[in-house]
Amino acid sequence: MFIARKQNFKPFDRKVWLSSPTMHGEELEYVREAYETNWMSTVGKNIDELERLVAEKVGTKQAVALSCGTAALHLAVKLAGLEPGEPVFCSDLTFNATVNPVVYEQGVPVFIDTEYDTWNMCPRALEKAFELYPDCRLVIYAHLYGTPAKIDEIERICKKHNATIIEDAAESLGASYKGEQTGRFGDYNALSFNGNKIITGSSGGMLLTDEVAAANRARKWSTQAREAAPWYQHEELGYNYRMSNVIAGIVRGQMLHLEEHIAAKKMIYERYREGLKGLPVSMNPFDRQNSVPNYWLSCLLIEPEAMCPQVRDDHKALFKPEPGKSCPTEILETLASYNAEGRPVWKPMHQQPLYRNNGFITREGEGRCRTNAYIAGRTLGSDGTPLDIGSDLFARGLCLPSDNKMTEAEQEQILAIIRACFE
Ligand SMILES: *Cc1c(COP(=O)(O)O)cnc(C)c1O
């Protein structure tokens, strides 16, 4: 493992995490209430209250509490209704949980390339995809790292083609676009309360929609699709996807602190932005005019000219240090050597061995799977800028330690370590 050429720093005594749970106390009170009233089950007051609170916060008519965000996405895809083999347009630069539920339902994900302005689904590539697959009826897009996508443009295109929209707001609870919360723009939307999200129940997720009938179907599917009968009567396939009342108690307590968490994350983002000035890097961008992110993770993107050589195969990465230059691998390995956790940007779905044979659409049409070498991410389009923007972001980008509980001094040291990587 290479480490920074200049290192006069002391490793952190306490690990600085990418994003770890931050508890406050009220969580335990709601859990205790569940325990003491013996609602240790998938029904109870915490679930009802949490559904009410989240629907009110996001602004949807219905919220269905589920075991995880992936379950929410699965039921959302099921509500959209797929024929076997049907193509579904999906964000390419995202966590695989955005996409896998399409396959659970026998659909075929077709990946839509990313844009540089928000690191989300590229509307031009989406438009192109509808030219190639005019019959596509479902689009699933995420708001990466808590930054709202180009929602208006995506909606306009989907409307024109009569496509149902699923918003994966797992990372973006509390972020807004033109004054409205993410998680209320799609027909069916998903939230996650996984351990590293902006608020957490240790696990958990939620399906959001304005359609009462859809919410009721999802509730039924999530409890093994029991029919109203004195015995266990089953007329369709069900799942065990309902949230536990204990988990709901934790999330209910966390809801009281959502805005506080966002403020802490914003502070972290702003400190990085300030502290990285003068280096050949930029932060994960957002549309300052129309959107307010929840700043879940602060990310860094290295300018192409400041990249030292870096190659990645399916499991390992190598780089060659060069004066004045660095790369995500060097920065991440150096941070790790000081006991701080960062992470590469999501590896694009079209580069995943699982999905390498699926369609991948860039703004200029059908793309091909590129290798992971840095240079390949910079295949240029007819306008002279990279095609396969997801691969370019994967090559040059990384997620910085963004934990709520990181102190200012710890963050200063992280900044100094990053600076040393560019010496
Ligand atoms: C975390 C996450 C999910 C899945 O949520 P789980 O609760 O872990 O199942 C889905 N999509 C994205 C983009 C995520 O980051």
The ligand as an SDF file (V2000), in Angstrom:
LIG
                    3D

 15 15  0  0  0  0  0  0  0  0999 V2000
  -29.1020    2.9110    0.7120 C   0  0  0  0  0  0  0  0  0  0  0  0
  -29.6630    2.9580   -0.6350 C   0  0  0  0  0  0  0  0  0  0  0  0
  -30.7120    2.1320   -1.0400 C   0  0  0  0  0  0  0  0  0  0  0  0
  -31.1910    0.9390   -0.2680 C   0  0  0  0  0  0  0  0  0  0  0  0
  -31.5810    1.1080    0.9770 O   0  0  0  0  0  0  0  0  0  0  0  0
  -31.5330   -0.1060    2.0420 P   0  0  0  0  0  0  0  0  0  0  0  0
  -32.3520    0.4420    3.1510 O   0  0  0  0  0  0  0  0  0  0  0  0
  -30.0930   -0.2890    2.4030 O   0  0  0  0  0  0  0  0  0  0  0  0
  -32.1420   -1.3060    1.4220 O   0  0  0  0  0  0  0  0  0  0  0  0
  -31.2510    2.3180   -2.2900 C   0  0  0  0  0  0  0  0  0  0  0  0
  -30.7800    3.2320   -3.1280 N   0  0  0  0  0  0  0  0  0  0  0  0
  -29.7600    4.0330   -2.8090 C   0  0  0  0  0  0  0  0  0  0  0  0
  -29.3110    5.0500   -3.7960 C   0  0  0  0  0  0  0  0  0  0  0  0
  -29.1470    3.9160   -1.5640 C   0  0  0  0  0  0  0  0  0  0  0  0
  -28.1020    4.6850   -1.2720 O   0  0  0  0  0  0  0  0  0  0  0  0
  1  2  1  0
  2  3  1  0
  2 14  2  0
  3  4  1  0
  3 10  2  0
  4  5  1  0
  5  6  1  0
  6  7  2  0
  6  8  1  0
  6  9  1  0
 10 11  1  0
 11 12  2  0
 12 13  1  0
 12 14  1  0
 14 15  1  0
M  END
$$$$
